[in-house]
């Protein structure tokens, strides 16, 4: 289901980017206006938020199979945000989203390492939980800044 969501989001982001003249594609949103960036990347950022919530919920519940899948998915989505939506043309959005992406990728790496190591991986899982919490806070800041951006 995560792959389907990512594909739908990627399709929506692509369609939005084509609509606004390819703003935000292939090199991030640094060359687009805030309104163009927002139109091209809102769906992708929302999917990132959903994947982050799924990974956080699964790691907190200790469901190993789901945790591995959701940590893999959120890492892929974070990388997609990094590749397609960064840099953002608004400094507040860019700083918060960049932090959310970096923390998420680091958390997913710790999560996957911890899941592979079973009992010895408890510290990695705890580290992933802390980093996912930091990523969520940064993403909340980014979402608020995106909402405040010019249309």
MODELLER restraints for C-alpha pairs under 7 A, 6 or more apart:
rsr = mdl.restraints
at = mdl.atoms
rsr.add(forms.Gaussian(group=physical.xy_distance, feature=features.Distance(at['CA:2:A'], at['CA:73:A']), mean=6.33, stdev=0.5))
rsr.add(forms.Gaussian(group=physical.xy_distance, feature=features.Distance(at['CA:9:A'], at['CA:43:A']), mean=6.21, stdev=0.5))
rsr.add(forms.Gaussian(group=physical.xy_distance, feature=features.Distance(at['CA:9:A'], at['CA:44:A']), mean=5.74, stdev=0.5))
rsr.add(forms.Gaussian(group=physical.xy_distance, feature=features.Distance(at['CA:9:A'], at['CA:47:A']), mean=6.70, stdev=0.5))
rsr.add(forms.Gaussian(group=physical.xy_distance, feature=features.Distance(at['CA:12:A'], at['CA:43:A']), mean=6.90, stdev=0.5))
rsr.add(forms.Gaussian(group=physical.xy_distance, feature=features.Distance(at['CA:13:A'], at['CA:40:A']), mean=5.55, stdev=0.5))
rsr.add(forms.Gaussian(group=physical.xy_distance, feature=features.Distance(at['CA:13:A'], at['CA:41:A']), mean=6.09, stdev=0.5))
rsr.add(forms.Gaussian(group=physical.xy_distance, feature=features.Distance(at['CA:13:A'], at['CA:43:A']), mean=6.48, stdev=0.5))
rsr.add(forms.Gaussian(group=physical.xy_distance, feature=features.Distance(at['CA:13:A'], at['CA:44:A']), mean=6.35, stdev=0.5))
rsr.add(forms.Gaussian(group=physical.xy_distance, feature=features.Distance(at['CA:16:A'], at['CA:39:A']), mean=6.37, stdev=0.5))
rsr.add(forms.Gaussian(group=physical.xy_distance, feature=features.Distance(at['CA:16:A'], at['CA:40:A']), mean=4.79, stdev=0.5))
rsr.add(forms.Gaussian(group=physical.xy_distance, feature=features.Distance(at['CA:17:A'], at['CA:23:A']), mean=5.25, stdev=0.5))
rsr.add(forms.Gaussian(group=physical.xy_distance, feature=features.Distance(at['CA:17:A'], at['CA:24:A']), mean=6.39, stdev=0.5))
rsr.add(forms.Gaussian(group=physical.xy_distance, feature=features.Distance(at['CA:17:A'], at['CA:25:A']), mean=6.50, stdev=0.5))
rsr.add(forms.Gaussian(group=physical.xy_distance, feature=features.Distance(at['CA:17:A'], at['CA:40:A']), mean=5.02, stdev=0.5))
rsr.add(forms.Gaussian(group=physical.xy_distance, feature=features.Distance(at['CA:20:A'], at['CA:36:A']), mean=6.37, stdev=0.5))
rsr.add(forms.Gaussian(group=physical.xy_distance, feature=features.Distance(at['CA:23:A'], at['CA:29:A']), mean=6.51, stdev=0.5))
rsr.add(forms.Gaussian(group=physical.xy_distance, feature=features.Distance(at['CA:23:A'], at['CA:32:A']), mean=5.42, stdev=0.5))
rsr.add(forms.Gaussian(group=physical.xy_distance, feature=features.Distance(at['CA:23:A'], at['CA:36:A']), mean=6.36, stdev=0.5))
rsr.add(forms.Gaussian(group=physical.xy_distance, feature=features.Distance(at['CA:23:A'], at['CA:37:A']), mean=6.59, stdev=0.5))
rsr.add(forms.Gaussian(group=physical.xy_distance, feature=features.Distance(at['CA:23:A'], at['CA:40:A']), mean=6.86, stdev=0.5))
rsr.add(forms.Gaussian(group=physical.xy_distance, feature=features.Distance(at['CA:24:A'], at['CA:32:A']), mean=6.34, stdev=0.5))
rsr.add(forms.Gaussian(group=physical.xy_distance, feature=features.Distance(at['CA:24:A'], at['CA:37:A']), mean=6.00, stdev=0.5))
rsr.add(forms.Gaussian(group=physical.xy_distance, feature=features.Distance(at['CA:24:A'], at['CA:40:A']), mean=6.42, stdev=0.5))
rsr.add(forms.Gaussian(group=physical.xy_distance, feature=features.Distance(at['CA:24:A'], at['CA:84:A']), mean=6.08, stdev=0.5))
rsr.add(forms.Gaussian(group=physical.xy_distance, feature=features.Distance(at['CA:24:A'], at['CA:85:A']), mean=5.93, stdev=0.5))
rsr.add(forms.Gaussian(group=physical.xy_distance, feature=features.Distance(at['CA:25:A'], at['CA:84:A']), mean=5.43, stdev=0.5))
rsr.add(forms.Gaussian(group=physical.xy_distance, feature=features.Distance(at['CA:26:A'], at['CA:83:A']), mean=6.78, stdev=0.5))
rsr.add(forms.Gaussian(group=physical.xy_distance, feature=features.Distance(at['CA:26:A'], at['CA:84:A']), mean=5.78, stdev=0.5))
rsr.add(forms.Gaussian(group=physical.xy_distance, feature=features.Distance(at['CA:27:A'], at['CA:83:A']), mean=6.47, stdev=0.5))
rsr.add(forms.Gaussian(group=physical.xy_distance, feature=features.Distance(at['CA:27:A'], at['CA:84:A']), mean=6.13, stdev=0.5))
rsr.add(forms.Gaussian(group=physical.xy_distance, feature=features.Distance(at['CA:28:A'], at['CA:83:A']), mean=5.99, stdev=0.5))
rsr.add(forms.Gaussian(group=physical.xy_distance, feature=features.Distance(at['CA:28:A'], at['CA:84:A']), mean=4.48, stdev=0.5))
rsr.add(forms.Gaussian(group=physical.xy_distance, feature=features.Distance(at['CA:28:A'], at['CA:85:A']), mean=4.39, stdev=0.5))
rsr.add(forms.Gaussian(group=physical.xy_distance, feature=features.Distance(at['CA:28:A'], at['CA:86:A']), mean=4.32, stdev=0.5))
rsr.add(forms.Gaussian(group=physical.xy_distance, feature=features.Distance(at['CA:28:A'], at['CA:87:A']), mean=5.36, stdev=0.5))
rsr.add(forms.Gaussian(group=physical.xy_distance, feature=features.Distance(at['CA:29:A'], at['CA:37:A']), mean=5.68, stdev=0.5))
rsr.add(forms.Gaussian(group=physical.xy_distance, feature=features.Distance(at['CA:29:A'], at['CA:85:A']), mean=5.15, stdev=0.5))
rsr.add(forms.Gaussian(group=physical.xy_distance, feature=features.Distance(at['CA:29:A'], at['CA:86:A']), mean=5.54, stdev=0.5))
rsr.add(forms.Gaussian(group=physical.xy_distance, feature=features.Distance(at['CA:29:A'], at['CA:87:A']), mean=5.41, stdev=0.5))
rsr.add(forms.Gaussian(group=physical.xy_distance, feature=features.Distance(at['CA:29:A'], at['CA:88:A']), mean=4.98, stdev=0.5))
rsr.add(forms.Gaussian(group=physical.xy_distance, feature=features.Distance(at['CA:29:A'], at['CA:89:A']), mean=6.29, stdev=0.5))
rsr.add(forms.Gaussian(group=physical.xy_distance, feature=features.Distance(at['CA:30:A'], at['CA:86:A']), mean=6.79, stdev=0.5))
rsr.add(forms.Gaussian(group=physical.xy_distance, feature=features.Distance(at['CA:30:A'], at['CA:87:A']), mean=4.97, stdev=0.5))
rsr.add(forms.Gaussian(group=physical.xy_distance, feature=features.Distance(at['CA:30:A'], at['CA:88:A']), mean=5.40, stdev=0.5))
rsr.add(forms.Gaussian(group=physical.xy_distance, feature=features.Distance(at['CA:30:A'], at['CA:89:A']), mean=5.14, stdev=0.5))
rsr.add(forms.Gaussian(group=physical.xy_distance, feature=features.Distance(at['CA:32:A'], at['CA:89:A']), mean=6.75, stdev=0.5))
rsr.add(forms.Gaussian(group=physical.xy_distance, feature=features.Distance(at['CA:33:A'], at['CA:89:A']), mean=6.49, stdev=0.5))
rsr.add(forms.Gaussian(group=physical.xy_distance, feature=features.Distance(at['CA:34:A'], at['CA:89:A']), mean=5.70, stdev=0.5))
rsr.add(forms.Gaussian(group=physical.xy_distance, feature=features.Distance(at['CA:34:A'], at['CA:90:A']), mean=6.53, stdev=0.5))
rsr.add(forms.Gaussian(group=physical.xy_distance, feature=features.Distance(at['CA:34:A'], at['CA:149:A']), mean=6.48, stdev=0.5))
rsr.add(forms.Gaussian(group=physical.xy_distance, feature=features.Distance(at['CA:34:A'], at['CA:150:A']), mean=6.15, stdev=0.5))
rsr.add(forms.Gaussian(group=physical.xy_distance, feature=features.Distance(at['CA:35:A'], at['CA:150:A']), mean=5.71, stdev=0.5))
rsr.add(forms.Gaussian(group=physical.xy_distance, feature=features.Distance(at['CA:35:A'], at['CA:151:A']), mean=4.52, stdev=0.5))
rsr.add(forms.Gaussian(group=physical.xy_distance, feature=features.Distance(at['CA:38:A'], at['CA:146:A']), mean=6.97, stdev=0.5))
rsr.add(forms.Gaussian(group=physical.xy_distance, feature=features.Distance(at['CA:41:A'], at['CA:85:A']), mean=6.15, stdev=0.5))
rsr.add(forms.Gaussian(group=physical.xy_distance, feature=features.Distance(at['CA:44:A'], at['CA:81:A']), mean=6.80, stdev=0.5))
rsr.add(forms.Gaussian(group=physical.xy_distance, feature=features.Distance(at['CA:45:A'], at['CA:81:A']), mean=6.96, stdev=0.5))
rsr.add(forms.Gaussian(group=physical.xy_distance, feature=features.Distance(at['CA:48:A'], at['CA:74:A']), mean=6.73, stdev=0.5))
rsr.add(forms.Gaussian(group=physical.xy_distance, feature=features.Distance(at['CA:48:A'], at['CA:77:A']), mean=5.71, stdev=0.5))
rsr.add(forms.Gaussian(group=physical.xy_distance, feature=features.Distance(at['CA:48:A'], at['CA:78:A']), mean=6.39, stdev=0.5))
rsr.add(forms.Gaussian(group=physical.xy_distance, feature=features.Distance(at['CA:51:A'], at['CA:70:A']), mean=6.95, stdev=0.5))
rsr.add(forms.Gaussian(group=physical.xy_distance, feature=features.Distance(at['CA:51:A'], at['CA:73:A']), mean=6.78, stdev=0.5))
rsr.add(forms.Gaussian(group=physical.xy_distance, feature=features.Distance(at['CA:51:A'], at['CA:74:A']), mean=5.06, stdev=0.5))
rsr.add(forms.Gaussian(group=physical.xy_distance, feature=features.Distance(at['CA:52:A'], at['CA:74:A']), mean=5.73, stdev=0.5))
rsr.add(forms.Gaussian(group=physical.xy_distance, feature=features.Distance(at['CA:54:A'], at['CA:70:A']), mean=6.28, stdev=0.5))
rsr.add(forms.Gaussian(group=physical.xy_distance, feature=features.Distance(at['CA:55:A'], at['CA:67:A']), mean=6.29, stdev=0.5))
rsr.add(forms.Gaussian(group=physical.xy_distance, feature=features.Distance(at['CA:55:A'], at['CA:70:A']), mean=4.76, stdev=0.5))
rsr.add(forms.Gaussian(group=physical.xy_distance, feature=features.Distance(at['CA:55:A'], at['CA:71:A']), mean=5.37, stdev=0.5))
rsr.add(forms.Gaussian(group=physical.xy_distance, feature=features.Distance(at['CA:55:A'], at['CA:74:A']), mean=6.76, stdev=0.5))
rsr.add(forms.Gaussian(group=physical.xy_distance, feature=features.Distance(at['CA:56:A'], at['CA:129:A']), mean=6.96, stdev=0.5))
rsr.add(forms.Gaussian(group=physical.xy_distance, feature=features.Distance(at['CA:56:A'], at['CA:132:A']), mean=6.43, stdev=0.5))
rsr.add(forms.Gaussian(group=physical.xy_distance, feature=features.Distance(at['CA:58:A'], at['CA:66:A']), mean=6.12, stdev=0.5))
rsr.add(forms.Gaussian(group=physical.xy_distance, feature=features.Distance(at['CA:58:A'], at['CA:67:A']), mean=5.04, stdev=0.5))
rsr.add(forms.Gaussian(group=physical.xy_distance, feature=features.Distance(at['CA:59:A'], at['CA:67:A']), mean=5.30, stdev=0.5))
rsr.add(forms.Gaussian(group=physical.xy_distance, feature=features.Distance(at['CA:64:A'], at['CA:115:A']), mean=6.56, stdev=0.5))
rsr.add(forms.Gaussian(group=physical.xy_distance, feature=features.Distance(at['CA:68:A'], at['CA:112:A']), mean=6.06, stdev=0.5))
rsr.add(forms.Gaussian(group=physical.xy_distance, feature=features.Distance(at['CA:68:A'], at['CA:115:A']), mean=6.77, stdev=0.5))
rsr.add(forms.Gaussian(group=physical.xy_distance, feature=features.Distance(at['CA:71:A'], at['CA:108:A']), mean=5.04, stdev=0.5))
rsr.add(forms.Gaussian(group=physical.xy_distance, feature=features.Distance(at['CA:71:A'], at['CA:111:A']), mean=6.58, stdev=0.5))
rsr.add(forms.Gaussian(group=physical.xy_distance, feature=features.Distance(at['CA:71:A'], at['CA:112:A']), mean=6.79, stdev=0.5))
rsr.add(forms.Gaussian(group=physical.xy_distance, feature=features.Distance(at['CA:72:A'], at['CA:108:A']), mean=6.77, stdev=0.5))
rsr.add(forms.Gaussian(group=physical.xy_distance, feature=features.Distance(at['CA:75:A'], at['CA:104:A']), mean=6.60, stdev=0.5))
rsr.add(forms.Gaussian(group=physical.xy_distance, feature=features.Distance(at['CA:75:A'], at['CA:105:A']), mean=5.23, stdev=0.5))
rsr.add(forms.Gaussian(group=physical.xy_distance, feature=features.Distance(at['CA:75:A'], at['CA:108:A']), mean=5.82, stdev=0.5))
rsr.add(forms.Gaussian(group=physical.xy_distance, feature=features.Distance(at['CA:78:A'], at['CA:101:A']), mean=5.24, stdev=0.5))
rsr.add(forms.Gaussian(group=physical.xy_distance, feature=features.Distance(at['CA:78:A'], at['CA:104:A']), mean=6.74, stdev=0.5))
rsr.add(forms.Gaussian(group=physical.xy_distance, feature=features.Distance(at['CA:78:A'], at['CA:105:A']), mean=6.62, stdev=0.5))
rsr.add(forms.Gaussian(group=physical.xy_distance, feature=features.Distance(at['CA:82:A'], at['CA:101:A']), mean=6.74, stdev=0.5))
rsr.add(forms.Gaussian(group=physical.xy_distance, feature=features.Distance(at['CA:86:A'], at['CA:94:A']), mean=6.77, stdev=0.5))
rsr.add(forms.Gaussian(group=physical.xy_distance, feature=features.Distance(at['CA:87:A'], at['CA:94:A']), mean=5.78, stdev=0.5))
rsr.add(forms.Gaussian(group=physical.xy_distance, feature=features.Distance(at['CA:88:A'], at['CA:94:A']), mean=4.71, stdev=0.5))
rsr.add(forms.Gaussian(group=physical.xy_distance, feature=features.Distance(at['CA:92:A'], at['CA:145:A']), mean=6.19, stdev=0.5))
rsr.add(forms.Gaussian(group=physical.xy_distance, feature=features.Distance(at['CA:93:A'], at['CA:142:A']), mean=4.87, stdev=0.5))
rsr.add(forms.Gaussian(group=physical.xy_distance, feature=features.Distance(at['CA:93:A'], at['CA:145:A']), mean=5.41, stdev=0.5))
rsr.add(forms.Gaussian(group=physical.xy_distance, feature=features.Distance(at['CA:93:A'], at['CA:146:A']), mean=6.11, stdev=0.5))
rsr.add(forms.Gaussian(group=physical.xy_distance, feature=features.Distance(at['CA:96:A'], at['CA:138:A']), mean=5.11, stdev=0.5))
rsr.add(forms.Gaussian(group=physical.xy_distance, feature=features.Distance(at['CA:96:A'], at['CA:139:A']), mean=6.36, stdev=0.5))
rsr.add(forms.Gaussian(group=physical.xy_distance, feature=features.Distance(at['CA:96:A'], at['CA:141:A']), mean=6.02, stdev=0.5))
rsr.add(forms.Gaussian(group=physical.xy_distance, feature=features.Distance(at['CA:96:A'], at['CA:142:A']), mean=4.91, stdev=0.5))
rsr.add(forms.Gaussian(group=physical.xy_distance, feature=features.Distance(at['CA:97:A'], at['CA:138:A']), mean=6.63, stdev=0.5))
rsr.add(forms.Gaussian(group=physical.xy_distance, feature=features.Distance(at['CA:97:A'], at['CA:139:A']), mean=5.95, stdev=0.5))
rsr.add(forms.Gaussian(group=physical.xy_distance, feature=features.Distance(at['CA:97:A'], at['CA:142:A']), mean=5.36, stdev=0.5))
rsr.add(forms.Gaussian(group=physical.xy_distance, feature=features.Distance(at['CA:99:A'], at['CA:135:A']), mean=6.92, stdev=0.5))
rsr.add(forms.Gaussian(group=physical.xy_distance, feature=features.Distance(at['CA:99:A'], at['CA:138:A']), mean=6.23, stdev=0.5))
rsr.add(forms.Gaussian(group=physical.xy_distance, feature=features.Distance(at['CA:100:A'], at['CA:135:A']), mean=4.27, stdev=0.5))
rsr.add(forms.Gaussian(group=physical.xy_distance, feature=features.Distance(at['CA:100:A'], at['CA:136:A']), mean=6.80, stdev=0.5))
rsr.add(forms.Gaussian(group=physical.xy_distance, feature=features.Distance(at['CA:100:A'], at['CA:138:A']), mean=5.01, stdev=0.5))
rsr.add(forms.Gaussian(group=physical.xy_distance, feature=features.Distance(at['CA:100:A'], at['CA:139:A']), mean=5.29, stdev=0.5))
rsr.add(forms.Gaussian(group=physical.xy_distance, feature=features.Distance(at['CA:103:A'], at['CA:131:A']), mean=5.60, stdev=0.5))
rsr.add(forms.Gaussian(group=physical.xy_distance, feature=features.Distance(at['CA:103:A'], at['CA:132:A']), mean=6.74, stdev=0.5))
rsr.add(forms.Gaussian(group=physical.xy_distance, feature=features.Distance(at['CA:103:A'], at['CA:134:A']), mean=6.74, stdev=0.5))
rsr.add(forms.Gaussian(group=physical.xy_distance, feature=features.Distance(at['CA:103:A'], at['CA:135:A']), mean=5.15, stdev=0.5))
rsr.add(forms.Gaussian(group=physical.xy_distance, feature=features.Distance(at['CA:104:A'], at['CA:131:A']), mean=6.73, stdev=0.5))
rsr.add(forms.Gaussian(group=physical.xy_distance, feature=features.Distance(at['CA:104:A'], at['CA:132:A']), mean=5.90, stdev=0.5))
rsr.add(forms.Gaussian(group=physical.xy_distance, feature=features.Distance(at['CA:104:A'], at['CA:135:A']), mean=5.63, stdev=0.5))
rsr.add(forms.Gaussian(group=physical.xy_distance, feature=features.Distance(at['CA:107:A'], at['CA:128:A']), mean=4.20, stdev=0.5))
rsr.add(forms.Gaussian(group=physical.xy_distance, feature=features.Distance(at['CA:107:A'], at['CA:131:A']), mean=5.10, stdev=0.5))
rsr.add(forms.Gaussian(group=physical.xy_distance, feature=features.Distance(at['CA:107:A'], at['CA:132:A']), mean=5.75, stdev=0.5))
rsr.add(forms.Gaussian(group=physical.xy_distance, feature=features.Distance(at['CA:108:A'], at['CA:128:A']), mean=6.59, stdev=0.5))
rsr.add(forms.Gaussian(group=physical.xy_distance, feature=features.Distance(at['CA:110:A'], at['CA:124:A']), mean=5.07, stdev=0.5))
rsr.add(forms.Gaussian(group=physical.xy_distance, feature=features.Distance(at['CA:110:A'], at['CA:125:A']), mean=6.34, stdev=0.5))
rsr.add(forms.Gaussian(group=physical.xy_distance, feature=features.Distance(at['CA:110:A'], at['CA:127:A']), mean=6.64, stdev=0.5))
rsr.add(forms.Gaussian(group=physical.xy_distance, feature=features.Distance(at['CA:110:A'], at['CA:128:A']), mean=5.23, stdev=0.5))
rsr.add(forms.Gaussian(group=physical.xy_distance, feature=features.Distance(at['CA:111:A'], at['CA:124:A']), mean=6.26, stdev=0.5))
rsr.add(forms.Gaussian(group=physical.xy_distance, feature=features.Distance(at['CA:111:A'], at['CA:125:A']), mean=5.23, stdev=0.5))
rsr.add(forms.Gaussian(group=physical.xy_distance, feature=features.Distance(at['CA:111:A'], at['CA:128:A']), mean=5.27, stdev=0.5))
rsr.add(forms.Gaussian(group=physical.xy_distance, feature=features.Distance(at['CA:113:A'], at['CA:121:A']), mean=6.83, stdev=0.5))
rsr.add(forms.Gaussian(group=physical.xy_distance, feature=features.Distance(at['CA:113:A'], at['CA:124:A']), mean=6.67, stdev=0.5))
rsr.add(forms.Gaussian(group=physical.xy_distance, feature=features.Distance(at['CA:114:A'], at['CA:121:A']), mean=3.79, stdev=0.5))
rsr.add(forms.Gaussian(group=physical.xy_distance, feature=features.Distance(at['CA:114:A'], at['CA:122:A']), mean=6.17, stdev=0.5))
rsr.add(forms.Gaussian(group=physical.xy_distance, feature=features.Distance(at['CA:114:A'], at['CA:124:A']), mean=4.77, stdev=0.5))
rsr.add(forms.Gaussian(group=physical.xy_distance, feature=features.Distance(at['CA:114:A'], at['CA:125:A']), mean=5.22, stdev=0.5))
rsr.add(forms.Gaussian(group=physical.xy_distance, feature=features.Distance(at['CA:115:A'], at['CA:121:A']), mean=6.37, stdev=0.5))
